[in-house]
Amino acid sequence: MVRIPSNNSSLDQKIILITGAGDGIGKQAALTFAEMGATCILLGRTVSKLEATYDSIVQAGGLEPAIVPLDMNGATHKHYLDMNTTILSEYGRLDGCLHNASVLGNLCPFNEIKPEEWQEVLQVNLTASAFMTQALIPSLKAAEHASVVFTSSGVGRQGRAFWGTYAVSKFATEGMMQVLADEYKNAHIRFNCINPGATRTAMRAKAFPAEDVTTLKTPADIMPTYSFMMSDESIGINGQSINC
Ligand SMILES: NC(=O)c1ccc[n+]([C@@H]2O[C@H](COP(=O)([O-])OP(=O)(O)OC[C@H]3O[C@@H](n4cnc5c(N)ncnc54)[C@H](OP(=O)(O)O)[C@@H]3O)[C@@H](O)[C@H]2O)c1
């Protein structure tokens, strides 16, 4: 079990890419990382939301972020390769990558899952982060130490009725993280998963519309785990599934 110290870790000089940085946990992660000194690369599909994150970072005195508008449902391998080239030419390296963007899909009995919905959920939650990671390896290798964090879920460790496609995408994400962690165990890139747990966001509200949201953690509450995993304090932690 990984114990997260109450941390004052610095993210000074870190270049960190965050997917789904326009809303929910990803937005809060970008604000927190920037507050801790990182330069953030904000990736997401809705430009106005990314611009709002950008504005909040700049207004708070953070380093100027970069915006990468990209729909991970339609993105190709070439988009990711181009992203790697741009990151290398602009920053020379990538110290951190938070794979956070995901879609829930419709919660329904397994035998009612529509092929097109299966395709979209697996594309956004799994395939896009797989090929983005593959393309970004040169930028990650250029960092002295790099941290790649995938986002899992409780249903990515224990299946649950009606959560079919989303649960499968998260199980596969955990497996992908373990494969990468093992392949790079002698390198200076570490791969881990965070399960944020029930957190007050649009996705949670879609899954549990009748829930009293005041009982839930906010994205800000879980940031100590995220910032610890991006900081040098987590060097040596590799292949772990961490609960917030
Ligand atoms: N909230 C929870 O209780 C909870 C629990 C367990 C795990 N998680 C995981 O935590 C992560 C963050 O979830 P959240 O609750 O913060 O969700 P959220 O509020 O719905 O935010 C999801 C983010 O992903 C982006 N996104 C979705 N589809 C995309 C696409 N095709 N291309 C690019 N970006 C896309 C969204 O962009 P737009 O805003 O532009 O749509 C949004 O910024 C997810 O991986 C989720 O599975 C959450």
PDBQT file of the ligand as one rigid body, heavy atoms in Angstrom, charges set to zero:
ROOT
HETATM    1  N1  LIG A 301     -15.792  11.631 -10.433  1.00  0.00    +0.000 N 
HETATM    2  C1  LIG A 301     -15.701  10.415  -9.908  1.00  0.00    +0.000 C 
HETATM    3  O1  LIG A 301     -16.409  10.096  -8.944  1.00  0.00    +0.000 OA
HETATM    4  C2  LIG A 301     -14.744   9.405 -10.493  1.00  0.00    +0.000 A 
HETATM    5  C3  LIG A 301     -14.626   8.158  -9.853  1.00  0.00    +0.000 A 
HETATM    6  C4  LIG A 301     -13.735   7.225 -10.357  1.00  0.00    +0.000 A 
HETATM    7  C5  LIG A 301     -12.980   7.531 -11.468  1.00  0.00    +0.000 A 
HETATM    8  N2  LIG A 301     -13.114   8.746 -12.097  1.00  0.00    +0.000 N 
HETATM    9  C6  LIG A 301     -12.268   9.027 -13.253  1.00  0.00    +0.000 C 
HETATM   10  O2  LIG A 301     -11.643  10.284 -13.052  1.00  0.00    +0.000 OA
HETATM   11  C7  LIG A 301     -11.382  10.912 -14.316  1.00  0.00    +0.000 C 
HETATM   12  C8  LIG A 301     -11.966  12.304 -14.331  1.00  0.00    +0.000 C 
HETATM   13  O3  LIG A 301     -13.354  12.183 -14.178  1.00  0.00    +0.000 OA
HETATM   14  P1  LIG A 301     -14.307  13.420 -13.834  1.00  0.00    +0.000 P 
HETATM   15  O4  LIG A 301     -15.263  12.919 -12.832  1.00  0.00    +0.000 OA
HETATM   16  O5  LIG A 301     -13.505  14.645 -13.570  1.00  0.00    +0.000 OA
HETATM   17  O6  LIG A 301     -15.103  13.548 -15.219  1.00  0.00    +0.000 OA
HETATM   18  P2  LIG A 301     -15.714  14.817 -15.968  1.00  0.00    +0.000 P 
HETATM   19  O7  LIG A 301     -16.039  15.893 -15.015  1.00  0.00    +0.000 OA
HETATM   20  O8  LIG A 301     -16.775  14.257 -16.850  1.00  0.00    +0.000 OA
HETATM   21  O9  LIG A 301     -14.476  15.304 -16.867  1.00  0.00    +0.000 OA
HETATM   22  C9  LIG A 301     -14.010  14.481 -17.895  1.00  0.00    +0.000 C 
HETATM   23  C10 LIG A 301     -13.043  15.265 -18.742  1.00  0.00    +0.000 C 
HETATM   24  O10 LIG A 301     -12.677  14.427 -19.853  1.00  0.00    +0.000 OA
HETATM   25  C11 LIG A 301     -12.805  15.177 -21.052  1.00  0.00    +0.000 C 
HETATM   26  N3  LIG A 301     -13.128  14.338 -22.190  1.00  0.00    +0.000 N 
HETATM   27  C12 LIG A 301     -14.161  13.504 -22.335  1.00  0.00    +0.000 A 
HETATM   28  N4  LIG A 301     -14.183  12.984 -23.567  1.00  0.00    +0.000 NA
HETATM   29  C13 LIG A 301     -13.124  13.501 -24.226  1.00  0.00    +0.000 A 
HETATM   30  C14 LIG A 301     -12.621  13.362 -25.544  1.00  0.00    +0.000 A 
HETATM   31  N5  LIG A 301     -13.243  12.608 -26.460  1.00  0.00    +0.000 N 
HETATM   32  N6  LIG A 301     -11.505  14.042 -25.889  1.00  0.00    +0.000 NA
HETATM   33  C15 LIG A 301     -10.876  14.842 -24.988  1.00  0.00    +0.000 A 
HETATM   34  N7  LIG A 301     -11.323  15.026 -23.719  1.00  0.00    +0.000 NA
HETATM   35  C16 LIG A 301     -12.443  14.364 -23.356  1.00  0.00    +0.000 A 
HETATM   36  C17 LIG A 301     -13.955  16.116 -20.763  1.00  0.00    +0.000 C 
HETATM   37  O11 LIG A 301     -13.926  17.176 -21.688  1.00  0.00    +0.000 OA
HETATM   38  P3  LIG A 301     -15.242  18.103 -21.929  1.00  0.00    +0.000 P 
HETATM   39  O12 LIG A 301     -15.474  18.801 -20.644  1.00  0.00    +0.000 OA
HETATM   40  O13 LIG A 301     -14.829  18.979 -23.016  1.00  0.00    +0.000 OA
HETATM   41  O14 LIG A 301     -16.343  17.171 -22.258  1.00  0.00    +0.000 OA
HETATM   42  C18 LIG A 301     -13.661  16.519 -19.324  1.00  0.00    +0.000 C 
HETATM   43  O15 LIG A 301     -12.735  17.572 -19.282  1.00  0.00    +0.000 OA
HETATM   44  C19 LIG A 301     -11.979   9.977 -15.358  1.00  0.00    +0.000 C 
HETATM   45  O16 LIG A 301     -10.969   9.135 -15.871  1.00  0.00    +0.000 OA
HETATM   46  C20 LIG A 301     -12.980   9.148 -14.573  1.00  0.00    +0.000 C 
HETATM   47  O17 LIG A 301     -13.211   7.889 -15.175  1.00  0.00    +0.000 OA
HETATM   48  C21 LIG A 301     -13.973   9.680 -11.620  1.00  0.00    +0.000 A 
ENDROOT
TORSDOF 0
